[in-house]
Amino acid sequence: MKSVSKALLICGAGGVLFSALRAPLPWMLGPLLAMAFGKFLGADLASPKGGRATGQLIIGCALGLYFTPVVGHEVVVHWYLLIAAAVFALLLAYASGWFLTRSTGLDGTTALFASVPGGAAEMTVLGERFGARPDRVVLAQSLRVMIVVVGVPFLFTLLGVHGVDDYRPAQLGVEATGLLALLVLAATAGALLAKLSVPNAWMLGPLAVAVALTLAEVGLSAIPLWLSNSAQLPLGSGFDRKSLSTAPRFVAMVCASVVLAVLVSALFAWGLALAGTVPISTMVLATAPGGMAEMCVTAKVLQLGVPLVTAAHVTRVIILVTTTAPMFRLAKHVRRNWRA
């Protein structure tokens, strides 16, 4: 319990400090970096039980309020961009896995599942089924999220990229009864999907509820700013000091592969933006290989095409989680026949 209290205190202090410094995404980056730095120094820190799920639930509700009927139509019109971004993410994951195998000598199975941006927990579980090293998968996935989530917002802020899209959440006030009803419905949907073992259940369930209500123009309540900020506190890093110190070359190559993946994704986003008349900044966030919750929060705070970015990351997660295992089996089968 003490480790949880210390973690919340440190994360809260990180958010306050980053807010005072006017840093981008202060209530996500501040706590995330504070938690990572504390763990690296050997501090006994732990996220509260159910904290990340609760944070994702609130974020899912907040994002769903952007899906007004007009915006929903825009997302449907650009469906081909969402599919293209998801397929590209799968191909990029195989390229990144190949890079890790060649540069570190890591086995191909671990390298692949360490590179697929489909969620750290989901890729760790899938990787273990095929014999991947779970410690390396978790470390690589955590580093990927950390690098993308920290690097992209700071780069956008440095370049002055902010609010080029007209998307805004449904114009609602905060209403206590409506907010409670929304959170109860969201929690029910999240729990149902979690019971069905659906990936990212505690974000996808609440997101689906909020999207359905907003598209139907049923306004229960807005999400208070303080609650939205608090929801970002548990989105901390999953690696520790031991993981970083025992594999310096692996860590270095993972960092290099993530940076390369971000650059290649940005180039691909530029091409998609031209093809679909969507702002380049929006497509960069939509294709960035970061975590779904983190990249959607980035879009929300920077006011960059929240519905399109959210829809793109939801589509990516669904496609990656459902196709990674069969694609891996197919690749192993082809490789065996090729050698034979």
C-alpha positions in Angstrom: 0.0 0.0 0.0 2.9 2.3 0.8 4.3 1.8 -2.7 0.9 2.7 -4.2 0.7 5.9 -2.1 4.2 6.9 -3.0 3.5 6.3 -6.7 0.4 8.4 -6.7 2.3 11.2 -4.8 5.2 11.1 -7.2 2.9 11.0 -10.3 0.8 13.9 -8.9 3.9 15.9 -8.3 5.1 15.2 -11.9 1.8 16.5 -13.3 1.9 19.7 -11.2 5.6 20.3 -12.2 4.9 19.8 -15.9 1.9 22.0 -15.7 3.9 24.8 -14.1 6.6 24.4 -16.8 3.8 24.6 -19.5 5.0 21.3 -21.0 2.9 19.5 -23.5 0.4 16.9 -22.1 1.5 17.7 -18.5 -0.9 15.3 -16.8 0.2 12.3 -19.0 4.0 13.0 -19.5 4.6 14.3 -16.0 3.3 11.2 -14.2 4.7 8.8 -16.8 8.2 10.2 -16.6 8.1 10.6 -12.8 7.1 6.9 -12.4 9.8 5.7 -14.9 12.5 7.9 -13.2 11.4 6.7 -9.7 11.6 3.0 -10.8 15.0 3.6 -12.5 16.3 4.9 -9.2 15.1 1.8 -7.4 12.1 3.2 -5.7 9.4 0.8 -4.6 6.5 2.1 -6.7 3.3 0.4 -7.8 0.2 1.5 -9.7 -3.1 1.2 -7.7 -5.0 -2.0 -8.4 -7.4 -1.3 -11.3 -5.9 2.2 -11.7 -5.0 1.8 -15.4 -8.4 0.3 -16.2 -10.2 3.1 -14.4 -8.1 5.7 -16.3 -8.8 4.0 -19.6 -12.6 4.0 -18.8 -12.6 7.7 -18.2 -10.5 8.5 -21.3 -12.7 6.2 -23.4 -15.8 8.2 -22.3 -14.1 11.6 -23.0 -13.0 10.5 -26.5 -16.4 9.2 -27.3 -18.0 12.6 -26.8 -16.1 13.7 -30.0 -18.2 11.4 -32.2 -21.1 13.6 -33.1 -23.2 12.6 -36.1 -21.3 14.9 -38.5 -17.9 13.6 -37.2 -19.1 10.0 -37.5 -19.8 10.6 -41.1 -16.3 12.0 -41.7 -14.8 8.9 -40.1 -16.8 6.6 -42.3 -15.8 8.6 -45.4 -12.1 8.0 -44.5 -12.4 4.3 -43.7 -9.8 3.3 -46.2 -7.2 5.5 -44.4 -7.9 3.6 -41.2 -7.4 0.2 -42.8 -4.3 1.3 -44.7 -2.8 2.6 -41.4 -3.5 -0.7 -39.6 -2.0 -2.9 -42.4 1.0 -0.6 -42.5 1.5 -1.0 -38.8 1.5 -4.8 -39.2 4.1 -4.7 -42.0 6.2 -2.2 -40.0 6.2 -4.5 -37.0 7.7 -7.3 -39.1 10.4 -5.0 -40.4 11.1 -3.8 -36.8 11.3 -7.4 -35.6 13.7 -8.3 -38.4 15.9 -5.3 -37.4 16.0 -6.4 -33.7 16.9 -10.0 -34.7 19.7 -8.8 -37.0 21.1 -6.2 -34.5 20.8 -8.1 -31.2 20.8 -11.8 -32.1 17.4 -12.0 -30.4 15.2 -14.9 -31.6 12.6 -14.0 -34.2 9.6 -14.8 -32.1 10.5 -12.5 -29.3 11.6 -9.8 -31.7 8.3 -9.8 -33.5 6.0 -9.7 -30.5 8.3 -7.0 -29.0 7.7 -4.9 -32.1 3.9 -5.2 -32.8 2.1 -2.0 -31.5 -1.0 -3.9 -30.4 -0.8 -3.4 -26.7 1.9 -4.5 -24.2 -0.3 -6.9 -22.3 -1.8 -8.5 -25.4 1.5 -9.0 -27.2 3.1 -10.4 -24.0 0.4 -13.0 -23.6 0.4 -13.9 -27.3 4.2 -14.0 -27.4 4.4 -16.4 -24.5 2.1 -18.8 -26.3 4.6 -19.1 -29.1 7.7 -19.2 -26.9 8.7 -15.5 -26.8 10.6 -14.1 -23.8 8.0 -12.1 -21.9 10.6 -9.9 -20.1 12.0 -8.7 -23.4 8.5 -8.2 -24.9 7.4 -6.1 -21.9 10.5 -4.1 -21.9 10.4 -3.3 -25.6 6.7 -2.5 -25.6 7.2 -0.1 -22.6 10.2 1.6 -24.3 8.1 2.0 -27.5 5.3 3.7 -25.7 7.6 5.9 -23.7 9.6 7.1 -26.7 6.6 7.8 -28.9 4.4 9.4 -26.2 7.2 11.7 -25.0 8.8 12.5 -28.4 5.8 13.2 -30.6 4.0 15.8 -28.3 7.3 17.6 -27.7 8.1 17.7 -31.4 4.6 18.9 -32.3 4.8 21.6 -29.6 8.3 22.6 -30.9 6.9 22.9 -34.4 3.8 24.8 -33.2 1.4 22.2 -34.4 -1.9 22.6 -32.5 -5.6 22.6 -33.2 -5.7 22.5 -37.0 -8.9 20.5 -37.0 -12.5 21.7 -36.3 -13.5 18.6 -34.2 -14.9 19.4 -30.8 -16.6 17.2 -28.2 -20.4 17.4 -27.9 -21.3 20.7 -26.1 -22.4 19.4 -22.8 -22.2 20.6 -19.2 -21.1 18.6 -16.3 -24.2 17.0 -14.7 -23.7 14.8 -11.6 -26.5 12.3 -12.3 -25.7 12.1 -16.0 -22.0 11.6 -15.3 -22.7 8.8 -12.9 -25.0 7.1 -15.4 -22.4 7.5 -18.1 -19.6 6.0 -15.9 -21.9 3.1 -14.8 -22.8 2.2 -18.4 -19.1 2.5 -19.4 -18.0 0.3 -16.5 -20.6 -2.3 -17.4 -19.4 -2.4 -21.0 -15.8 -2.5 -20.0 -16.4 -5.4 -17.6 -18.4 -7.3 -20.2 -15.6 -7.0 -22.8 -13.0 -7.9 -20.2 -14.9 -11.0 -19.3 -14.9 -11.9 -23.0 -11.1 -11.3 -23.0 -11.3 -8.5 -25.6 -8.0 -6.6 -25.8 -8.1 -3.0 -24.3 -11.5 -3.9 -22.9 -11.6 -1.0 -20.4 -11.1 1.6 -23.1 -13.0 0.0 -26.0 -16.1 -0.7 -24.0 -16.6 2.8 -22.5 -15.6 4.3 -25.9 -18.3 2.3 -27.6 -20.9 3.4 -25.1 -19.9 7.1 -25.3 -19.8 6.9 -29.2 -23.2 5.3 -29.4 -24.8 7.9 -27.0 -23.1 10.8 -28.8 -24.1 9.6 -32.3 -27.7 9.2 -31.0 -27.4 12.8 -29.6 -28.1 11.6 -26.1 -26.2 14.0 -23.8 -25.7 12.7 -20.3 -22.7 14.8 -19.2 -19.3 16.1 -20.1 -16.2 14.7 -18.4 -14.8 17.2 -15.9 -11.3 18.4 -16.6 -10.0 17.4 -13.2 -11.4 13.8 -13.8 -9.8 13.7 -17.3 -6.5 14.8 -15.9 -6.6 12.3 -13.0 -7.3 9.5 -15.5 -3.9 10.0 -17.0 -2.0 9.4 -13.8 -2.1 5.6 -14.0 -0.8 5.5 -17.6 2.7 4.9 -16.2 5.6 2.9 -17.6 6.0 -0.8 -17.1 9.7 -1.3 -17.1 12.1 -1.2 -14.1 15.8 -0.6 -13.4 16.7 -4.3 -13.6 15.3 -4.7 -17.1 17.2 -1.7 -18.4 20.5 -2.6 -16.8 20.6 -6.3 -17.8 20.2 -5.7 -21.5 21.9 -2.4 -22.6 22.4 -3.5 -26.2 18.8 -4.7 -26.5 17.6 -1.4 -25.0 19.7 0.6 -27.4 18.5 -1.3 -30.5 14.9 -1.1 -29.4 15.2 2.7 -29.1 16.8 2.8 -32.5 14.0 0.7 -34.1 11.3 2.8 -32.5 12.8 6.0 -33.7 13.1 4.5 -37.2 9.5 3.3 -37.0 8.3 6.8 -36.1 10.1 8.4 -39.0 8.8 5.8 -41.5 5.3 6.1 -40.0 5.5 9.9 -40.5 6.4 9.5 -44.1 3.6 7.1 -44.6 1.2 9.5 -42.8 2.2 12.2 -45.2 1.3 10.1 -48.2 -2.1 9.1 -46.6 -2.8 12.7 -45.8 -2.3 13.7 -49.4 -4.5 10.8 -50.6 -7.3 11.6 -48.2 -7.2 15.4 -47.8 -6.6 14.9 -44.1 -4.2 17.2 -42.2 -0.7 15.6 -42.0 -0.5 16.2 -38.2 -3.7 14.2 -37.7 -2.4 11.3 -39.8 1.0 11.3 -38.0 -0.8 10.7 -34.7 -3.1 8.2 -36.3 -0.1 6.1 -37.6 2.3 6.7 -34.7 3.3 3.4 -33.1 2.4 4.5 -29.6 -0.2 3.1 -27.1 -3.8 3.6 -28.0 -4.8 5.5 -24.9 -1.7 7.7 -24.9 -1.9 8.7 -28.6 -5.7 9.4 -28.3 -5.0 11.6 -25.3 -2.3 13.4 -27.3 -4.8 14.1 -30.1 -7.4 15.3 -27.5 -5.0 17.7 -25.8 -3.5 19.1 -29.0 -7.0 19.2 -30.6 -5.8 17.2 -33.7 -8.5 15.1 -35.3 -9.5 13.2 -32.2 -12.2 11.0 -33.9 -10.0 10.0 -36.8 -7.0 9.3 -34.5 -9.1 7.3 -32.1 -10.8 5.3 -34.9 -7.4 4.6 -36.5 -5.9 3.3 -33.3 -9.0 1.2 -32.5 -8.9 -0.3 -36.0 -5.1 -0.9 -35.6 -5.5 -2.7 -32.3 -8.3 -4.9 -33.6 -6.5 -5.9 -36.8 -3.1 -6.4 -35.1 -4.5 -8.5 -32.2 -6.6 -10.7 -34.5 -4.1 -11.2 -37.2 -0.7 -11.3 -35.5 -1.0 -14.9 -34.3 -2.3 -16.4 -37.7 0.2 -14.3 -39.6 3.0 -15.6 -37.4 1.9 -19.2 -37.9 1.8 -18.6 -41.7 5.3 -17.1 -41.7 6.7 -20.0 -39.7 5.1 -22.5 -42.1 6.5 -20.7 -45.2 9.9 -20.5 -43.6 10.0 -24.2 -42.8 8.9 -25.1 -46.3 11.5 -22.7 -47.8 14.3 -24.4 -45.8 13.1 -27.8 -46.7 
